Amino acid sequence: SGDLGADGSKSITAKFIDTAGNSSTTSADVITLDTTAPVVTIGSTGGNTNQSTQTISGTGEVGATVNIYDNGGATSVATTTVLGNGSWSANVP
């Protein structure tokens, strides 16, 4: 346990010691620490329409999941992923 420090690439290993004092160490597992929460913005809220669906779009951190809720946040109406260019869109009923 402990502080992993600043965001970035980290190499993690584990060391095992049995009751006889024999030890072995695992090979390193390399991870990327990213503690910054993704930011998602809505660029188009769709607006009033008499259509069965409307498109809501915006920008965000690449790979982030965008969940869209209706009814005061009680009902999920769409889920999408931010694309490689930083944009996302979803058709919402």
Secondary structure as UniProt FT lines:
FT   STRAND          8..12
FT   STRAND          15..17
FT   TURN            19..20
FT   STRAND          23..25
FT   STRAND          29..33
FT   STRAND          41..44
FT   STRAND          54..59
FT   TURN            62..63
FT   STRAND          65..70
FT   TURN            71..74
FT   STRAND          75..81
FT   TURN            84..85
FT   STRAND          87..92
//
